[in-house]
């Protein structure tokens, strides 16, 4: 059995009581400012969530195409390739002595 969220249990008398307490705490002059700030905060939150959803949707739509399989050279083909004649016939040089 799921428990309902705590705010779902509030009825009209509880909501009116909360509003009266807020009115007493903040006063009648501050309530419009509080309501305006709360409204702007909710508006910004909705805008941010909408932007995140749009970004996710764009990322899903722009999913990169799968890469074609790469051809791997076998080690036996590399071992059988001829070495350059110059590298085999040139002796290593020693540094000049002073």
N, C-alpha and C positions, 0 to 999 in steps of 0.2 A: 504494500500500500504506500503510495507516494504522499508526502506531506505537502500541503499547499504553501506557497511562499508567504512570509509573515504579513506583507502588505495586502494580500488578497483577503485577509480576515478582517480588514477595516470596514466598518459600516459608516453611514452618514454621521452619527453622533461622534465617533472617534475623529473623523476628518474635520468636523467643525471645531472640536476641542483642540486639535493640533493648530488650526488656523488662529484660534483665539490666543493660544500660547505664543505663536509667532508674532501676532499683533502686539501683545504686551511686551515681548522681549525687544522687538526692533522699533516699534512705534509706527504711527500712521505715515510719517514723512519718509521713512526708509523703505516701506513696502513697495512702492512703485519702482524704486531703484533696484531692489532685490529681484523683483519680477522681471525687469528689463534685462538684468544681468543673467538671470536664469534662462530667459528666452534666447539670448545671444549665445549662451553656452550650448544650449540644445541645438541651435542652428549650426554652429561650428562643428559639433559632434556629428550631426547628420551629413554635413558637407564632407568631412574627413572620411566617414565610412563609405560614402558614395564614391569618393576618389579612389579609395583602396579597392573597392569592388570593380571600378572601371579599369584600374591597372591590372588586376588579376584577370579580368576578361580579355584584355589586350594581350597579356602574356600567354594565355591559353590559345588565342587565335593565331598568334605568331610563333607557334611551336615549330622549332627547326626541323627540316626534313632529315630523315635518317641518312647517315653517311654511307657511301658505297663501300663494299668490302675491299680491303687492301690486299694487294698481291705480295706475299711474303716470299723472298728468294730463299731457296733451300741452301743449306750449308754445303752439300756435296757439289753444287754448281759453283760456289765460291772457291772451294778447294781445288777444282779442276781448271780454274782460269789460269792462263799463263801469266808469269811475272814479267815485268819489263826487263829487258836485257841490260839496260843501263844501270839499274839499281843493283843487279847481281854482280856486274863486272867492276864497279867502282869501289876501290878500297876506302875504308874509313879514314878521315883526315884527323891528324892530331893537332892540338893547339900549338902555336909557335912558342918556342922557348926563348926566354930573354937572357 
